Structures are given as C-alpha cells and as structure tokens.
C-alpha cells in the first residue's frame, strides 16, 4: 500500500482550512476541488461538545486503539484488490464517485477524495452554495442519475436539506450511502447483500465490536439520530442480538433511558442542559455526528467517567472507507448488468380459434407486450432504448459498443 493512507489516517487531526464562498463546479476525474459539506448521513452538529461536556477519547493510531487504523487499511486494500480484478477483465472500466456538497467545510471531502484515490477510484465533485434550495440539489442529483460514467453518488448537505424528496431522488443503484427507501427497505427485509448499507451505521457496529463489546443481549440507546441513519442503526444492532431504543434529546424520562443503556449512540450534539453524568459509568458511548464548525471533537477532562468512547473521528474515517467499499460494489453490479444475458422471453398467452381467422383478425386480436417489458426480457438497458408510445421503441447504437465483445447472433427470417 502506498504512503498516502497514513496521511489520510491523520487527516481528521489536522486544522481545518476554510476557503472562500463555494462555487458551482463539476470536475470529472480525480478532483482536487474542496468545498463544504457534512456527513453524508446528515448527522452534523451545530457546535462541538464543550470541554466540560466531552469525554476523553484515544486518538487514531494511539496505543489504546491500534485496531482502528488497521480496519480502515483493510477495507481500502480489499476494495483496491477487487477493483484491480474487475479492471483486469474490463480495462476500460473506470468507476466514478460523485459527491454533491453544499456547505463550507472541506474536511470530509478531503478524506473521501484521498481514500478514493488510494483505492483507485475517480471522483467528480459538485460544489453548491450553502443556501442551495431543495430543487437545486435535486436538479444536480437527476443529472448525475443519468450520467452513465458515474457509478455512485453521495450527498454532503445540511441536515435541513435531507428531505424524503431529496433522498429518494437518488437512483437506488447509485445510492452508496444507503439513504433511499429502496435500500432501507431491503435492509429491513433482510436483503443486505442486495442493497447498500449505511456506511456510518456499519462503521458504528464494527467499531463497537472491535472495541471488545459483545452486542448480543446489550441494551442500545440511539439518541438524537434521524431518518435513514436511525433506521439503519436500529436494524443492524438488532441483527446482532441487541435490544434497541430510540430517543431524541427532548424525550421525557431521557435520564432513565440513559441509565438503562449499555451502549449509547449519539446521532447529534448533546445539548448543554443535558449533563454528561446522566450516562452511566461503564457504558460505551459512540459518537456518530460530524461537527462541521470545528471539524473535530475536543477531548474532555482526564477524569471523564465513561470507560469507552468511540469518537466521531473514528466513525467518520471508517465510514468513508466503507463508502468506498460500497462504491466498488456498485461498479461491480454495473459491470454485471453490462454482460450479455440469455433472453428471458415470456410468450403472450395464445387462444386458438376455430375456424382459423384471417391474418388481420389475428394481429388485431392480440394485445402487444409493452416494449419496455420486452426490452428487459432481451437484456436491453433503460438508457439504450427510446420509447414511442407503449409498443414501439428505437434502440440506441451505444448497444453495439457495450456488446462488441459478444459473439454475433443468428439472423432469422420468417416468411410465408
């Protein structure tokens, strides 16, 4: 592995740089642009924990947490190897990760870019102004949805912009953050291999397990999380045998719920009026939100009473690596879709008549199959046909390029 990854692993400890106002730009290839943004799961805080509220945490690469670096290295190395194997068989294959960003924080973009380059991916970065409207964000999403060069799409936008309308504008097959209803539904249904799982939720599970905590039978409280991340966390913890609860910071009887928890997952910054002492001694605390003002969490006093804290820095870095892993999986699925497949034609139901009607009566007596259904049965992709009505379509010449390595078929002429 190159010397770039150790620098990436220290990225979250570096002081942040704030560039000027972000500009709308689109760069295809290895992007060097940096702008603003936040956590792709939408869990970003408005301020860092105050020193008297924070908890002490060993940093990445410290003697107390030697496994976190190795987990990230392993994920990136595995992704790199899988991508190399795919490119051996498909030399022209160059997967591209698109990131739509609206904000002024360049930290996560820098991490994503470095890890993507380490794994061998390309990045296209779309930087929007922080006050971009919902429609402006969706407009960019729809453009990337139709860009056949892009195989994965991640959002780095504010919490307020993470509406259902925005999230479900993403094509599920490009949703490497697992935020669409389709991917969440498959996860809940138990079809995890067939969907993209939230990198942040998956990173949380892996880091808790690597810290030595056995999840089976544990009580987990997910607090301050919203939307897709909350659902993914609950689902993954339950799959590990944990009993999960969910609450917001203003939930009544919050102190009692915190006292019962073995594991506390923070999905947003803790309000000042909530004392840290509400979290019981010995509980494992997992920080899943990204502070976009400071870019890092400030450590607490040495006397903090929690025995374990898994900081946001650790979660964010591993989540970025798992996002790259999802991206490689997306590219592999895309390649599989490009392969020539045997036709799976389903014949229309026949209804013999006696006496045999005329040809014109036969042709008018059958309802034609919808042309988009026929296209799927013979292996045409959605962007390779141009539909006219319900029963007619033109086939784009790009199909010839996709199937250029396939053997020619047989041309059959049926005549009477």
C-alpha positions in Angstrom: 0.0 0.0 0.0 1.3 3.5 -0.8 2.4 6.0 1.7 -0.8 8.1 1.2 -3.0 6.2 3.6 -1.0 7.1 6.8 -1.5 10.7 5.9 -5.2 10.1 5.4 -5.4 8.5 8.8 -4.1 11.7 10.3 -6.4 13.8 8.3 -9.1 14.3 11.0 -6.5 15.7 13.4 -5.3 18.5 11.1 -6.5 22.1 11.5 -9.3 22.9 9.0 -9.0 25.3 6.2 -11.9 27.4 5.2 -11.9 28.5 1.6 -13.9 31.4 0.2 -17.5 31.1 -0.8 -18.1 27.8 -2.6 -18.6 27.9 -6.4 -20.8 25.7 -8.5 -18.4 23.4 -10.3 -18.2 20.0 -11.8 -14.9 18.2 -12.3 -14.8 14.7 -13.8 -11.7 12.7 -12.8 -9.5 12.9 -9.7 -10.9 16.0 -8.2 -8.7 18.4 -6.4 -11.5 20.8 -5.6 -12.5 21.3 -2.0 -15.6 22.9 -0.7 -18.0 22.4 2.1 -20.2 19.7 3.3 -21.0 17.4 6.2 -21.7 13.8 6.9 -23.5 12.0 4.1 -25.9 10.6 6.6 -27.0 14.1 7.5 -25.8 13.9 11.2 -24.0 17.1 11.7 -23.9 19.2 14.8 -24.0 23.0 15.2 -21.2 23.1 17.7 -18.6 20.9 19.2 -19.0 19.5 22.7 -17.8 21.9 25.3 -14.8 20.7 27.3 -16.8 20.1 30.4 -19.3 18.1 28.4 -17.0 16.0 26.3 -15.5 12.6 27.1 -11.8 11.6 26.8 -11.0 9.5 23.8 -7.9 7.8 22.5 -7.0 9.2 19.1 -6.5 7.2 15.9 -3.2 5.4 15.9 -2.9 5.6 19.7 -1.8 2.6 21.8 -5.3 2.4 23.2 -6.9 2.0 19.8 -4.4 0.2 17.4 -7.2 -1.6 15.5 -9.0 1.4 14.0 -6.1 2.2 11.6 -5.9 -1.5 10.6 -9.7 -1.7 9.9 -9.5 1.3 7.5 -6.4 -0.1 5.9 -8.0 -3.5 5.4 -11.2 -2.1 3.9 -9.3 0.2 1.4 -6.9 -2.6 0.5 -9.7 -5.1 -0.1 -11.5 -2.5 -2.2 -8.4 -1.8 -4.2 -7.8 -5.5 -4.9 -11.4 -6.1 -6.0 -11.3 -3.1 -8.3 -8.0 -4.3 -9.8 -9.5 -7.7 -10.6 -12.5 -6.0 -12.2 -10.2 -3.8 -14.3 -8.1 -6.8 -15.4 -11.2 -8.2 -17.1 -12.5 -4.8 -18.2 -9.6 -2.5 -18.9 -11.8 0.4 -19.9 -13.7 0.3 -16.6 -13.1 3.5 -14.6 -15.7 3.8 -11.8 -16.5 7.3 -10.7 -17.9 8.5 -7.3 -19.9 11.7 -7.4 -20.2 13.9 -4.3 -22.8 16.7 -4.2 -21.7 19.1 -1.5 -23.4 22.2 -0.1 -21.5 24.0 2.7 -18.2 25.4 3.8 -16.5 22.5 5.5 -13.8 20.7 3.3 -12.9 18.0 5.9 -15.0 15.1 4.8 -14.5 15.9 1.1 -10.7 15.7 1.6 -11.0 12.4 3.4 -13.3 10.9 0.7 -11.0 12.1 -2.1 -7.8 10.7 -0.6 -9.4 7.3 0.2 -10.9 7.1 -3.2 -7.6 7.8 -4.9 -5.9 5.2 -2.6 -8.4 2.6 -3.8 -8.1 3.7 -7.4 -11.5 5.4 -7.9 -12.2 8.7 -9.7 -14.2 11.5 -8.2 -16.5 14.1 -9.6 -17.2 16.9 -7.1 -20.2 19.2 -7.4 -19.9 22.1 -5.1 -23.1 24.1 -4.4 -23.7 27.2 -2.3 -24.6 26.5 1.4 -28.1 28.1 0.8 -29.0 25.9 -2.2 -32.6 25.1 -2.4 -34.1 21.6 -2.4 -34.9 21.9 -6.1 -31.3 22.9 -6.9 -30.0 19.9 -5.1 -32.5 17.6 -6.8 -31.6 19.0 -10.2 -27.9 18.1 -9.7 -28.9 14.6 -8.4 -31.1 14.0 -11.5 -28.2 15.0 -13.8 -25.8 12.5 -12.1 -28.5 9.8 -12.1 -28.5 9.9 -15.9 -24.7 10.2 -16.2 -23.6 6.7 -17.3 -19.9 7.5 -16.3 -20.9 7.8 -12.6 -21.5 4.7 -10.6 -22.0 6.1 -7.1 -23.5 9.2 -5.6 -23.1 10.6 -2.1 -24.6 13.7 -0.5 -22.8 16.1 1.8 -25.5 18.6 2.6 -27.1 20.1 5.7 -29.5 18.3 8.0 -32.3 20.5 6.9 -31.8 19.5 3.3 -32.2 15.8 3.9 -35.9 15.6 3.0 -37.5 12.4 1.6 -37.9 14.2 -1.7 -34.1 14.8 -1.9 -33.1 11.3 -0.7 -35.4 9.4 -2.9 -34.4 11.4 -6.0 -31.2 9.3 -5.9 -31.2 6.2 -8.1 -31.0 3.2 -5.6 -28.3 1.6 -7.6 -26.1 4.6 -7.2 -27.0 5.3 -3.6 -23.7 4.3 -1.9 -24.9 5.8 1.4 -28.0 3.6 1.6 -30.4 6.5 2.3 -33.1 5.8 -0.2 -36.3 4.0 0.7 -35.5 1.1 -1.6 -32.1 0.4 0.1 -33.5 0.8 3.6 -36.4 -1.4 2.8 -34.2 -4.2 1.5 -32.0 -3.9 4.6 -35.0 -4.2 7.0 -36.4 -7.1 4.9 -33.1 -9.0 5.3 -31.7 -8.5 1.8 -28.5 -6.8 2.9 -26.4 -8.4 0.1 -28.8 -6.8 -2.4 -28.6 -3.3 -1.1 -26.3 -0.6 0.1 -26.0 -0.3 3.8 -25.3 3.0 5.6 -21.5 3.3 5.9 -21.9 5.3 9.2 -24.2 2.6 10.7 -21.9 -0.2 9.6 -18.9 1.6 10.9 -20.6 2.1 14.3 -21.2 -1.7 14.5 -17.7 -2.7 13.5 -16.0 -0.2 15.9 -18.1 -1.3 18.9 -17.3 -5.0 18.2 -13.6 -4.2 17.6 -13.5 -2.5 21.0 -14.3 -5.8 22.6 -18.0 -5.3 23.3 -20.3 -8.3 22.8 -23.5 -6.9 21.3 -25.7 -9.9 22.0 -28.1 -9.1 24.8 -26.9 -5.5 25.2 -29.3 -2.5 25.5 -28.6 0.2 22.9 -30.0 3.7 23.0 -29.8 5.6 19.8 -30.2 9.2 20.7 -30.5 12.4 18.6 -30.4 10.4 15.2 -32.9 11.0 12.5 -34.2 9.3 9.3 -32.1 6.7 7.4 -29.2 6.6 9.9 -31.6 6.0 12.8 -33.3 3.1 10.9 -30.1 1.6 9.8 -28.5 1.7 13.3 -31.6 0.0 14.9 -31.7 -2.7 12.2 -28.0 -3.6 12.4 -27.9 -3.6 16.2 -31.0 -5.8 16.3 -29.4 -8.2 13.9 -26.5 -8.6 16.4 -29.0 -9.5 19.1 -29.1 -6.1 20.9 -32.2 -4.6 22.3 -32.5 -1.1 20.7 -34.3 2.0 21.9 -34.5 5.4 20.1 -34.9 8.8 21.6 -34.4 12.5 20.9 -32.7 14.9 23.3 -36.0 16.3 24.4 -37.6 13.0 25.1 -39.3 12.8 28.5 -37.6 10.5 31.0 -34.4 10.7 29.0 -32.3 10.3 32.1 -33.9 7.0 32.9 -33.4 5.6 29.4 -29.8 6.6 29.5 -29.3 4.9 32.9 -30.6 1.6 31.4 -28.3 1.7 28.3 -25.2 -0.4 27.9 -24.3 1.4 24.6 -25.3 5.0 23.8 -25.1 6.1 20.2 -25.1 9.9 19.7 -26.6 11.0 16.4 -26.4 14.7 17.1 -24.6 17.1 19.6 -25.6 16.8 23.2 -27.5 20.0 24.4 -25.8 22.0 27.1 -28.7 21.3 29.5 -28.1 17.5 29.4 -25.4 16.7 31.9 -22.8 14.1 30.9 -23.3 12.4 34.2 -26.6 11.0 33.0 -24.7 8.4 31.0 -23.9 5.5 33.4 -20.3 4.6 34.3 -19.0 1.7 32.1 -21.3 2.5 29.2 -19.9 2.5 25.7 -20.5 5.9 24.0 -20.4 6.1 20.2 -20.3 9.5 18.5 -21.8 9.4 15.0 -22.3 13.1 14.2 -19.9 15.3 12.4 -19.1 18.8 13.8 -18.7 20.9 10.7 -17.6 24.1 12.6 -14.5 22.7 14.2 -14.1 19.6 12.1 -13.1 17.5 15.2 -14.2 16.9 18.7 -12.4 18.4 21.6 -11.3 15.9 24.2 -12.8 16.0 27.7 -11.1 16.1 31.0 -9.0 13.1 32.1 -11.5 12.4 34.8 -14.3 11.5 32.4 -16.2 8.6 33.9 -17.1 6.6 30.7 -14.9 3.6 30.2 -15.2 3.6 26.4 -15.7 6.4 23.9 -15.6 5.8 20.2 -15.2 9.3 18.8 -16.8 10.8 15.6 -13.3 10.9 14.1 -13.1 7.1 14.2 -16.6 6.6 12.9 -16.2 9.2 10.1 -13.0 7.7 8.8 -14.2 4.1 8.8 -17.5 5.2 7.2 -15.6 6.9 4.4 -13.7 3.7 3.8 -16.9 1.7 3.8 -18.4 4.2 1.4 -15.5 3.4 -1.0 -16.3 -0.3 -0.5 -19.9 0.3 -1.5 -18.7 2.2 -4.5 -16.6 -0.7 -5.7 -19.7 -3.0 -5.2 -21.8 -0.5 -7.3 -19.2 -0.7 -10.1 -19.2 -4.5 -9.9 -23.0 -4.6 -10.2 -22.9 -2.2 -13.1 -20.5 -4.4 -14.9 -22.6 -7.4 -14.3 -25.6 -5.5 -15.8 -23.5 -4.8 -18.9 -22.9 -8.5 -19.5 -24.8 -10.2 -22.3 -27.5 -12.4 -20.8 -29.7 -15.1 -22.3 -33.1 -13.8 -23.3 -35.8 -14.5 -20.9 -38.8 -14.1 -23.1 -42.3 -14.8 -21.8 -44.7 -15.6 -24.6 -48.1 -14.0 -24.7 -51.0 -16.3 -24.0 -52.4 -17.9 -27.1 -56.1 -18.5 -27.6 -56.7 -20.8 -30.7 -59.9 -20.2 -32.6 -61.9 -22.3 -34.9 -62.3 -21.7 -37.7 -58.9 -20.0 -38.2 -59.4 -16.3 -38.5 -57.7 -14.1 -41.1 -54.3 -12.7 -40.6 -55.6 -9.2 -39.9 -58.1 -10.5 -37.3 -55.3 -12.5 -35.6 -53.0 -9.4 -35.4 -55.8 -7.2 -34.1 -57.0 -9.8 -31.6 -53.7 -9.8 -29.6 -52.7 -7.0 -27.1 -49.0 -6.3 -27.8 -46.5 -6.6 -25.0 -45.3 -3.3 -23.5 -42.0 -2.5 -25.3 -40.2 -1.6 -22.0 -41.0 -5.1 -20.7 -39.7 -6.7 -23.9 -36.5 -4.7 -23.7 -35.8 -6.0 -20.2 -36.5 -9.6 -21.3 -33.9 -9.4 -24.1 -31.3 -7.6 -22.0 -31.5 -4.0 -23.1 -30.7 -1.3 -20.6 -33.0 1.5 -19.8 -30.8 4.1 -21.4 -30.4 2.1 -24.6 -34.0 2.5 -25.8 -36.1 5.5 -26.7 -39.7 4.6 -26.3 -42.5 5.8 -28.6 -45.9 5.0 -27.0 -46.4 1.6 -25.4 -45.4 -0.7 -28.2 -42.6 1.0 -30.2 -39.0 1.9 -29.4 -35.8 2.8 -31.1 -32.6 1.1 -29.9 -29.5 3.3 -29.4 -26.3 2.5 -31.2 -24.5 2.5 -27.8 -25.7 -1.1 -27.5 -23.2 -2.1 -30.2 -20.3 -0.7 -28.2 -21.5 -2.5 -25.0 -21.8 -5.8 -26.7 -18.9 -5.5 -29.1 -17.0 -8.4 -27.4 -20.0 -10.8 -27.7 -20.3 -13.3 -30.5 -22.7 -12.4 -33.2 -26.2 -13.9 -33.0 -28.2 -15.5 -35.7 -30.5 -13.6 -38.0 -33.7 -15.5 -38.6 -36.1 -14.6 -41.4 -39.6 -15.9 -41.1 -41.6 -15.8 -44.3 -44.9 -17.2 -45.6 
